Amino acid sequence: MEKLVRAGLVQRAEDPNDRRQTLVRLTQQAEDLIEHLSQDRLEQVRFWLNQLNEEELTALRVGLEALSRVAETAQPQTE
């Protein structure tokens, strides 16, 4: 945690309701970094999708629809 504070990515503050607890929140710098990384990932996925032909895109769509259907009806597993 201390490394994140020193890097300017998180801020710590004492909880005003319970001094035994410490509140931690992302700084604007961290939020900007997350946004940048998310955008980079989105650009990568777009690049990959542009490499697929129509048949592959159709197969991907069918597979994602099946996965979505299963995910909507699946019960969460408890371990």
C-alpha positions as CSV (number, residue, x, y, z in Angstrom):
1,M,0.0,0.0,0.0
2,E,2.8,2.4,0.8
3,K,4.2,2.1,-2.7
4,L,0.9,3.1,-4.1
5,V,0.7,6.1,-1.8
6,R,4.3,7.1,-2.8
7,A,3.4,6.7,-6.5
8,G,0.5,9.1,-6.0
9,L,-2.1,6.4,-7.0
10,V,-4.0,6.2,-3.7
11,Q,-4.7,8.5,-0.7
12,R,-5.2,7.3,2.8
13,A,-7.3,9.1,5.4
14,E,-8.4,8.3,8.9
15,D,-12.1,7.3,9.1
16,P,-13.8,10.1,11.0
17,N,-16.3,7.6,12.5
18,D,-13.8,5.0,13.6
19,R,-10.2,6.1,14.1
20,R,-9.1,2.5,14.1
21,Q,-9.9,2.2,10.4
22,T,-8.2,3.8,7.4
23,L,-10.0,4.9,4.3
24,V,-8.3,4.5,1.0
25,R,-9.3,6.0,-2.3
26,L,-7.9,6.3,-5.8
27,T,-6.4,9.6,-6.8
28,Q,-7.2,11.3,-10.0
29,Q,-3.8,10.1,-11.4
30,A,-4.9,6.5,-10.7
31,E,-8.3,7.0,-12.3
32,D,-6.6,8.5,-15.4
33,L,-4.2,5.6,-15.6
34,I,-7.1,3.1,-15.4
35,E,-8.9,5.0,-18.2
36,H,-5.8,5.0,-20.3
37,L,-5.2,1.3,-19.9
38,S,-8.9,0.5,-20.6
39,Q,-8.7,2.5,-23.8
40,D,-5.6,0.7,-24.9
41,R,-7.3,-2.6,-24.3
42,L,-10.3,-1.6,-26.3
43,E,-8.1,-0.5,-29.2
44,Q,-6.3,-3.9,-29.0
45,V,-9.6,-5.8,-29.2
46,R,-10.7,-3.7,-32.1
47,F,-7.5,-4.5,-33.9
48,W,-8.0,-8.2,-33.3
49,L,-11.6,-8.1,-34.5
50,N,-10.5,-6.4,-37.7
51,Q,-8.2,-9.3,-38.4
52,L,-11.2,-11.8,-38.5
53,N,-13.1,-12.7,-41.6
54,E,-16.9,-12.8,-41.8
55,E,-17.0,-16.6,-41.0
56,E,-14.8,-16.1,-38.0
57,L,-16.8,-13.1,-36.8
58,T,-20.0,-15.1,-37.1
59,A,-18.5,-18.0,-35.1
60,L,-17.3,-15.6,-32.4
61,R,-20.8,-14.0,-32.2
62,V,-22.5,-17.4,-31.9
63,G,-20.0,-18.4,-29.2
64,L,-20.4,-15.2,-27.2
65,E,-24.2,-15.5,-27.4
66,A,-24.0,-19.0,-26.0
67,L,-21.6,-17.9,-23.2
68,S,-23.9,-15.0,-22.4
69,R,-26.9,-17.3,-22.2
70,V,-25.2,-19.7,-19.9
71,A,-23.8,-16.9,-17.7
72,E,-27.3,-15.5,-17.3
73,T,-28.8,-18.8,-16.1
74,A,-25.8,-20.2,-14.2
75,Q,-25.9,-20.3,-10.4
76,P,-22.9,-18.8,-8.7
77,Q,-20.6,-21.6,-7.3
78,T,-19.8,-21.4,-3.7
79,E,-16.5,-22.9,-2.6
